[in-house]
């Protein structure tokens, strides 16, 4: 249900705001490389992986792909993962939590918001 709601949120952002988003899927590793999601190309409601969470895998991937550090990154998560990561100087990161659990990452500056149930 949480994965489904998260995908629905991404598709609504793309459609209503007319945004083009690059969306990737991860758990303990990057499961699906980022692909374009837009009004005309919504994200498919599929679940990938499902074993543990490694935020480090996301930041390592961004660094290895030389993703511009000025691009805003949004991570939708339940908050469970490691407490210490190397963010490779990616500072424009927003964490959207899908649960009441606090974000496990404590060693870097973070902007955390909670997805509220309506």
C-alpha positions in Angstrom: 0.0 0.0 0.0 2.8 2.4 0.9 4.6 1.7 -2.4 1.4 2.2 -4.3 0.7 5.6 -2.6 4.3 6.8 -3.3 4.0 5.9 -7.0 0.6 7.7 -7.1 2.2 10.8 -5.5 5.0 10.8 -8.1 2.5 10.5 -10.9 0.3 13.3 -9.5 3.3 15.6 -9.2 4.2 15.0 -12.8 0.6 15.4 -14.1 -0.7 18.3 -12.0 2.5 20.3 -11.8 3.5 19.5 -15.4 6.9 18.3 -14.0 9.4 16.0 -15.6 11.0 13.8 -12.9 13.8 11.3 -13.1 12.6 8.5 -10.8 14.7 5.5 -9.6 13.8 2.6 -7.3 16.1 1.3 -4.5 16.1 -0.9 -1.4 19.4 -2.4 -0.4 20.7 -1.4 -3.9 19.5 0.6 -6.8 16.9 -1.7 -8.3 15.8 0.4 -11.3 17.9 3.1 -12.8 16.2 6.5 -13.0 13.8 7.0 -15.8 11.7 9.9 -17.0 8.3 10.3 -15.4 6.0 12.9 -16.9 2.4 13.7 -17.6 2.5 11.5 -20.7 4.8 8.8 -19.2 3.5 7.9 -15.7 5.4 5.5 -13.5 4.1 2.0 -13.5 2.7 0.7 -10.2 5.2 -2.1 -9.7 7.2 -3.1 -6.6 10.9 -3.9 -7.1 13.2 -5.6 -4.5 11.9 -5.3 -1.0 14.9 -6.4 1.0 16.2 -3.9 3.5 17.2 -0.3 2.8 20.5 1.2 2.0 20.5 5.0 1.5 24.3 4.8 0.8 23.5 2.9 -2.4 21.5 5.9 -3.6 24.3 8.4 -2.9 27.0 6.1 -4.3 24.9 5.8 -7.5 24.5 9.5 -7.8 28.2 10.0 -7.3 29.2 7.3 -9.8 26.8 8.7 -12.4 28.2 12.2 -11.8 24.7 13.6 -11.2 24.9 17.4 -10.8 25.0 18.2 -7.1 22.6 21.2 -7.7 19.7 19.0 -8.8 17.2 18.5 -6.0 16.9 14.9 -4.8 13.7 13.6 -3.2 13.9 10.3 -1.3 10.5 8.7 -0.4 11.1 6.2 2.4 9.7 4.7 5.6 12.8 6.1 7.4 14.4 2.8 8.2 18.0 2.4 7.1 21.5 3.0 8.2 22.3 5.9 10.6 25.6 7.0 9.0 26.1 7.7 5.2 28.5 9.5 3.0 26.2 11.9 1.0 29.1 12.7 -1.4 28.3 16.4 -0.9 24.7 16.1 -2.2 23.1 18.8 0.0 19.8 19.4 -1.9 18.1 16.3 -0.5 14.5 16.1 0.8 13.4 13.0 2.6 9.7 12.3 2.5 8.7 9.8 5.2 5.8 7.5 4.7 5.6 6.5 8.3 5.8 8.0 11.8 9.3 6.5 12.2 12.0 9.1 12.4 14.7 9.1 9.7 17.5 6.8 10.7 20.2 9.0 9.1 21.7 11.3 11.7 25.1 12.3 10.5 24.2 14.7 7.7 22.0 17.9 7.5 18.6 16.8 6.3 15.3 18.3 5.3 12.6 15.8 6.4 8.9 16.0 5.7 6.2 13.5 6.4 3.6 12.3 4.0 0.3 12.8 5.8 -2.7 10.5 5.4 -5.7 12.3 4.2 
